C-alpha cells in the first residue's frame, strides 16, 4: 500500500463533494447549465397561478432544494473564462451570421442572392513587429536585412527568422523603444468610433457616386452588416465584417440590379480611405486616426468553388473570434484595478507596456473622458466584440429567448401545466443573488460534465451530417 501515490488535493475534494447527500441534485443543476465553469447561485421562488381562479398551480422554492440554491449559467462569452457558455455564444453567433447569408430564422432564403462581401479592416502600423510571412505557400523571412541594419536604439531592424504559427515572438516589436505605444493604445480606444463613422460614410459615398441625396438613396437600398472584433498578435484589434446590400425594406427586399458586388467593394474601399477620427493630442492639437492600408474585401458565395469565400466558412470564422478577447494577444481577461499590479501580471512585455500606457494616458486631462484605465486589460479597446445592423438578421437576444422558451415548454410539459401563451396562467418570480463560481471539490465534476455534453453534441452533429441529404 505504501507504493500507491497519494491523491491530489483536487481529487480528494472532488471525492468529498461526491459523498455529500445533495450531490445528485447538484449534478442535475450543472447539467442544466451545460457544465458552466462559473455558475450563478440564486435564492428565491417561482409561483405559477391560474389566471382565472387565482389557484396556485405550482410552487418552486430554492429553500426546498437539497442544495439550498438554484444554479444558472454565467453567460460569459470568453472561452478563457467559461468554455461552456462561450460555446453557446459561438453557436448563437454562427446562426446569426449564417441566417443573414443563407436565410432562416425569419430571414428569407433568397437573401443569398443579395450582393455581400466579407471585409477585414486592420489598424495602421505603429512600429515594426515580428510577423509570419508567406508567399505561394512558402514561409519567408520575417523582415529581410535592410540598408540600415539597426535602429536609433542600436537594435536590429531586420529578422531573418522563418516564424512558426505558434512562435511567441509573433506580434512583438523589433524595438519596444521605437514602438509608438501611445498612438497604438489611442487607436484601440477609438476603433469602435472609427467603425461607426465608416458605417455612416459608406451610404454617403454611394449617394455621391449615384448623384442622389442620402434620403433618395435610402428609398433604393439599405446597407446591412454584422461584424466581430479580433485581436492581432501585436495587440491591436481589427474587424471582420459581413456587409450586404438589401432593398429599402431590408433582407425581404431585393436591391436594384445595378447594386453589385464590385460596386459594394469599391464603395467600401473609398469609405475606408476617407474615414478618420480626431483625438485630442494636447496643446490644442488633434490626432487623426484611420484604418490601416491592409483592407481585404472578398465576395461571399454559397458555393466554395467560386472566386470568393463560402458563407459557411465566413460564419464559422466570425463565430470563432466572437469568443476571444485580449488574452489571445498575450494580455489578460480580467480588469486590472491597480497600476502596481501590472508588474506581476503573467503577460508578454509588449502587452505590459500597452497596459501601462493605458494607465499613463488615463491620467492626462485630454483623455479623462476615455476610460483607458477601465479597459487597460483590453489594451485600450472598450467597444463591443460582436455587433450587427438592425436588419441584418435575427438578434442574439431572440435566439436566447427561443432557447429559454423551449426549455420552459419542456418543464411545463413535465409538470402538466398549460401554455401561458393561452392566457390561462401567470408566473411570478423573485430571485436573489447568492454567489457565483464552484465551491470546494465542484470544479472537477463540472468540467467532467461539460466534456460529456460536448462529446454528446459532437456525436449528434456527426449523425445529423450522415443522415442528411446526399
C-alpha positions in Angstrom: 0.0 0.0 0.0 2.9 2.3 0.5 3.6 2.3 -3.3 0.2 3.8 -4.0 0.7 7.5 -4.9 -1.3 10.0 -2.8 -4.3 11.7 -4.4 -4.0 15.3 -5.2 -6.0 17.8 -3.1 -8.3 18.5 -6.0 -9.2 14.8 -6.4 -9.7 14.4 -2.6 -12.0 17.5 -2.7 -14.0 16.0 -5.6 -14.4 12.7 -3.8 -15.6 14.5 -0.7 -18.2 16.5 -2.7 -19.5 13.4 -4.4 -20.1 11.9 -0.9 -22.5 14.7 0.1 -26.2 13.9 0.1 -27.1 16.8 -2.3 -24.6 15.7 -4.9 -27.1 14.0 -7.3 -29.3 17.1 -7.4 -26.3 19.4 -7.8 -25.1 17.4 -10.8 -28.5 17.7 -12.5 -28.3 21.5 -12.0 -24.8 21.6 -13.5 -26.0 19.5 -16.5 -28.8 22.1 -17.0 -26.2 24.9 -17.2 -24.2 22.9 -19.8 -21.3 22.4 -17.4 -20.8 26.2 -16.8 -17.4 27.0 -15.2 -18.8 30.0 -13.2 -22.4 29.3 -12.4 -24.5 31.8 -10.5 -26.3 30.6 -7.3 -29.7 32.0 -6.7 -32.1 32.1 -3.8 -35.8 32.7 -4.4 -39.1 31.2 -5.6 -41.4 30.9 -8.6 -45.2 30.6 -8.5 -47.5 29.6 -11.3 -51.0 30.8 -10.8 -54.3 30.1 -12.7 -55.2 33.5 -14.3 -58.9 32.9 -13.9 -59.3 31.5 -10.4 -56.1 32.6 -8.7 -55.3 29.0 -7.7 -51.6 28.3 -7.3 -50.7 25.5 -9.8 -47.0 25.1 -9.0 -44.5 26.4 -6.4 -40.8 26.2 -6.7 -38.6 27.3 -3.8 -34.9 27.0 -3.5 -35.4 26.5 0.2 -36.8 23.1 -0.7 -33.8 22.2 -2.7 -31.2 19.8 -1.2 -28.6 22.3 -2.2 -30.5 25.3 -0.9 -30.0 27.2 -4.1 -30.6 27.1 -7.9 -27.7 27.3 -10.4 -27.9 29.3 -13.6 -25.3 29.7 -16.3 -22.9 32.7 -16.2 -23.3 33.5 -19.9 -19.7 34.7 -20.3 -18.7 34.9 -24.0 -15.0 34.4 -23.3 -13.6 30.9 -23.9 -10.9 31.6 -21.3 -13.5 32.3 -18.6 -16.2 29.7 -19.4 -15.8 27.1 -22.2 -19.4 26.0 -21.9 -21.1 29.4 -22.1 -18.7 30.6 -24.8 -19.5 27.6 -26.9 -23.2 28.6 -26.7 -22.3 32.2 -27.6 -20.2 30.9 -30.5 -23.1 28.8 -31.8 -25.6 31.6 -31.5 -23.2 34.0 -33.4 -22.8 31.4 -36.1 -26.6 31.1 -36.6 -26.9 34.9 -36.5 -24.3 35.2 -39.3 -25.4 32.3 -41.4 -29.1 33.3 -41.4 -28.1 36.7 -42.8 -26.2 34.9 -45.6 -28.4 31.9 -46.4 -31.8 32.8 -44.8 -33.6 31.1 -42.0 -34.6 32.3 -38.5 -37.1 34.7 -40.1 -34.8 35.7 -43.0 -36.0 34.7 -46.5 -33.7 32.3 -48.3 -33.4 34.5 -51.4 -31.2 36.8 -49.3 -28.4 34.6 -50.5 -28.8 36.4 -53.9 -28.1 39.8 -52.5 -24.6 41.3 -53.0 -22.4 40.7 -50.0 -18.7 40.7 -49.1 -16.5 39.6 -46.2 -14.3 42.6 -45.3 -11.3 42.8 -42.9 -10.3 46.2 -41.5 -6.9 46.5 -39.8 -5.1 49.0 -37.8 -2.2 51.1 -39.2 1.4 50.3 -38.3 2.8 51.8 -35.1 6.2 50.1 -35.4 7.9 47.1 -36.9 6.9 43.7 -35.3 7.8 40.1 -35.9 5.4 38.5 -38.4 4.9 35.3 -40.2 5.1 36.0 -44.0 4.1 33.5 -46.7 4.1 33.6 -50.5 2.7 30.8 -52.7 2.6 28.5 -49.7 6.3 29.1 -48.8 7.3 30.7 -45.5 9.5 33.8 -46.0 12.0 35.5 -43.6 10.2 37.8 -41.1 12.0 41.1 -42.1 14.9 40.8 -44.6 18.1 42.8 -43.9 18.0 46.5 -44.8 20.5 49.1 -45.8 20.4 50.5 -42.2 20.6 47.3 -40.0 20.0 49.0 -36.6 17.5 51.5 -35.2 18.4 54.6 -33.2 18.5 52.5 -30.1 21.1 50.1 -31.5 18.7 47.2 -32.1 18.4 45.2 -35.4 15.7 46.4 -37.8 15.8 43.1 -39.6 14.8 39.5 -38.7 15.7 36.5 -40.9 13.6 34.0 -38.8 11.0 31.9 -40.6 8.4 32.1 -37.8 6.1 29.2 -37.0 2.4 29.9 -36.5 2.7 29.5 -32.7 6.0 31.4 -32.3 5.7 33.6 -29.2 7.7 36.3 -30.9 4.9 37.0 -33.4 3.5 40.4 -32.9 6.3 41.5 -30.6 8.1 44.8 -31.6 11.6 44.5 -33.0 12.4 47.5 -30.8 10.0 48.4 -27.9 11.6 51.8 -27.6 10.8 52.6 -31.2 7.2 51.3 -31.0 4.5 54.0 -30.8 2.6 52.7 -27.7 0.7 55.9 -27.2 -0.9 56.0 -30.5 -1.5 52.3 -30.6 -3.5 52.5 -27.4 -5.4 55.5 -28.6 -6.2 53.7 -31.8 -7.6 50.7 -29.9 -9.6 53.1 -27.7 -11.2 54.8 -30.7 -11.6 51.8 -33.0 -15.3 51.4 -32.2 -15.9 55.0 -33.1 -13.9 54.6 -36.3 -16.2 51.7 -37.3 -19.4 53.8 -36.6 -18.0 56.6 -38.8 -17.3 54.1 -41.5 -20.9 52.7 -41.5 -22.1 56.3 -41.8 -19.7 57.2 -44.6 -20.5 54.2 -47.0 -24.1 55.5 -47.8 -22.7 59.0 -48.4 -20.1 57.5 -50.9 -22.9 55.6 -52.6 -25.1 58.7 -52.8 -22.3 60.8 -54.3 -21.5 58.1 -56.9 -25.1 58.0 -58.0 -25.6 61.7 -57.8 -28.5 61.5 -55.3 -29.2 62.6 -51.8 -28.9 60.1 -48.9 -32.7 60.3 -48.5 -33.2 59.3 -52.1 -30.6 56.5 -51.7 -32.5 55.2 -48.7 -35.5 54.7 -50.9 -33.4 52.5 -53.2 -31.3 50.3 -50.9 -30.1 49.6 -47.4 -26.7 48.6 -46.1 -26.7 45.7 -43.6 -23.8 44.3 -41.7 -22.6 42.1 -38.9 -19.0 42.4 -37.5 -16.8 41.0 -34.9 -13.5 42.3 -33.4 -10.4 40.2 -33.2 -7.0 40.9 -31.6 -4.0 40.6 -33.8 -0.8 39.3 -32.2 0.5 42.8 -32.0 -2.3 43.7 -29.5 -4.4 45.8 -31.9 -8.0 45.0 -32.8 -9.2 44.5 -36.4 -12.7 44.0 -37.6 -14.2 41.2 -39.7 -17.5 42.2 -41.2 -20.1 40.7 -43.5 -21.5 43.6 -45.4 -24.7 43.1 -47.5 -26.8 45.3 -49.8 -30.6 45.0 -49.5 -33.6 46.8 -50.9 -35.1 49.6 -48.8 -37.1 47.2 -46.6 -34.1 45.0 -45.6 -33.5 41.3 -46.3 -37.0 40.7 -47.6 -36.4 43.2 -50.4 -34.1 42.7 -53.3 -31.7 45.6 -54.1 -31.6 47.3 -57.5 -29.9 45.4 -60.3 -27.2 48.0 -60.5 -26.2 47.3 -56.9 -23.5 44.7 -57.5 -20.6 43.1 -55.6 -17.9 45.1 -57.5 -19.8 48.4 -56.7 -20.0 47.4 -53.0 -16.3 46.6 -53.0 -15.5 50.0 -54.5 -17.6 51.9 -52.0 -16.1 50.1 -49.0 -12.6 50.9 -50.1 -13.4 54.5 -50.8 -15.2 55.0 -47.5 -12.3 53.3 -45.6 -9.8 55.7 -47.1 -11.9 58.7 -46.2 -12.8 57.9 -42.6 -10.7 59.3 -39.7 -11.4 60.1 -36.1 -9.9 63.2 -34.4 -8.4 62.6 -31.0 -7.0 65.3 -28.6 -3.2 65.4 -28.7 -2.6 68.1 -26.1 -1.7 71.8 -26.6 -4.9 72.3 -28.7 -3.6 69.9 -31.3 -5.5 66.9 -32.6 -4.5 63.5 -33.9 -6.3 61.9 -36.9 -6.7 58.1 -36.6 -7.7 56.0 -39.6 -7.7 52.4 -40.9 -4.5 50.6 -41.9 -3.5 50.0 -45.5 -4.3 46.3 -45.4 -8.0 46.2 -46.3 -9.3 42.8 -47.6 -12.7 42.6 -49.3 -13.9 39.3 -50.7 -17.2 38.3 -52.3 -19.3 35.7 -50.3 -20.9 32.9 -52.2 -22.9 29.9 -51.3 -20.6 27.7 -53.4 -16.9 27.2 -52.4 -15.9 26.7 -56.0 -16.3 30.3 -56.9 -13.7 33.1 -56.6 -14.6 34.1 -53.1 -15.3 32.6 -49.7 -18.2 30.4 -48.7 -20.9 31.6 -46.4 -20.4 28.7 -44.0 -16.7 29.4 -43.7 -17.4 33.1 -43.1 -20.0 32.3 -40.4 -17.6 29.8 -38.7 -14.7 32.3 -38.8 -16.7 35.1 -37.3 -18.3 32.9 -34.6 -14.8 31.6 -33.6 -13.4 35.1 -32.8 -16.6 36.2 -31.1 -15.5 34.2 -28.0 -11.9 35.7 -27.8 -10.5 38.8 -26.2 -7.2 40.5 -25.5 -5.9 37.3 -23.8 -5.4 35.9 -27.3 -2.8 38.7 -27.8 -0.9 37.9 -24.6 -2.9 40.1 -22.2 -5.4 39.1 -19.5 -9.2 38.5 -19.5 -10.0 40.4 -16.2 -9.9 44.1 -15.3 -6.8 45.5 -13.7 -7.7 47.6 -10.7 -4.3 49.0 -9.7 -1.3 50.1 -11.8 1.0 48.4 -9.3 -0.5 45.0 -10.2 0.8 45.3 -13.8 4.3 44.3 -13.0 3.2 41.0 -11.6 0.9 40.0 -14.5 1.7 36.9 -16.5 1.7 38.7 -19.8 4.1 39.5 -22.7 6.3 42.5 -22.2 4.6 44.1 -25.2 1.2 43.7 -23.6 2.6 45.0 -20.3 3.7 48.2 -22.0 0.4 48.7 -23.7 -1.4 48.2 -20.3 0.9 50.7 -18.6 0.3 53.2 -21.4 -3.4 52.9 -20.7 -2.8 53.9 -17.1 -0.5 56.7 -18.0 -2.7 58.2 -20.7 -5.8 57.8 -18.5 -4.3 60.4 -16.1 -3.9 63.1 -18.8 -6.6 65.8 -18.9 -7.3 65.4 -22.6 -8.2 61.7 -22.1 -10.3 61.9 -19.0 -13.4 61.1 -21.0 -11.8 57.9 -22.4 -12.0 55.0 -19.9 -8.5 53.9 -20.6 -7.8 52.6 -17.1 -11.1 50.7 -17.1 -10.1 49.0 -20.4 -6.4 48.5 -19.7 -6.8 44.7 -19.6 -8.3 45.1 -23.2 -5.2 47.1 -24.3 -7.5 50.2 -24.5 -10.3 48.7 -26.6 -13.7 49.1 -24.9 -16.0 48.6 -27.8 -18.4 45.7 -28.5 -16.9 42.5 -29.8 -19.9 41.5 -31.9 -22.4 43.9 -33.4 -24.9 44.0 -36.3 -27.2 46.4 -38.0 -30.8 46.2 -37.2 -32.0 44.5 -40.4 -29.1 42.1 -40.9 -30.7 39.0 -39.3 -32.1 37.7 -36.1 -30.6 39.0 -32.8 -28.7 37.1 -30.1 -31.5 38.1 -27.7 -34.1 36.4 -30.0 -32.0 33.2 -30.1 -31.6 33.2 -26.3 -35.3 33.8 -25.8 -36.2 31.0 -28.2 -34.0 28.6 -26.3 -35.4 29.7 -22.9 -39.0 29.3 -24.2 -38.2 25.8 -25.4 -36.8 24.8 -22.0 -39.8 26.4 -20.3 -42.2 24.4 -22.5 -40.4 21.2 -21.7 -40.6 22.0 -17.9 -44.4 22.8 -18.2 -45.0 19.5 -20.1 -43.3 17.6 -17.3 -45.4 19.4 -14.6 -48.6 19.2 -16.6 -49.1 22.9 -16.7 -50.9 24.8 -19.6 -49.2 27.0 -22.1 -49.0 30.6 -20.7 -49.4 31.9 -24.3 -53.1 30.9 -24.0 -53.5 33.3 -21.2 -54.5 30.7 -18.6 -51.6 31.1 -16.2 -49.4 33.8 -14.7 -45.8 33.2 -13.4 -44.5 35.3 -10.5 -40.8 35.1 -9.7 -38.5 36.5 -7.1 -34.7 35.7 -7.3 -31.8 37.0 -5.2 -28.0 36.6 -6.0 -26.3 34.2 -3.6 -22.9 33.8 -5.1 -21.0 32.6 -8.1 -18.4 30.0 -9.1 -17.9 26.5 -7.9 -17.2 25.6 -4.3 -14.9 23.1 -2.8 -14.5 20.0 -5.0 -17.1 21.0 -7.6 -15.0 22.3 -10.5 -13.7 18.8 -11.2 -17.2 17.4 -11.7 -18.4 20.4 -13.6 -15.6 20.0 -16.2 -16.3 16.3 -16.4 -20.0 17.1 -17.2 -19.0 19.8 -19.8 -16.8 17.3 -21.6 -19.6 14.7 -21.7 -22.1 17.3 -23.0 -19.6 18.4 -25.7 -18.9 14.8 -26.8 -22.7 14.1 -27.0 -23.2 17.2 -29.1 -20.3 16.3 -31.4 -21.8 12.8 -31.9 -25.2 14.2 -32.6 -23.8 16.6 -35.2 -21.9 13.8 -36.9 -25.1 11.6 -37.0 -27.1 14.6 -38.5 -24.5 15.0 -41.2 -24.5 11.3 -42.0 -28.3 11.2 -42.2 -28.6 14.4 -44.2 -29.2 14.6 -47.9 -26.6 13.1 -50.2 
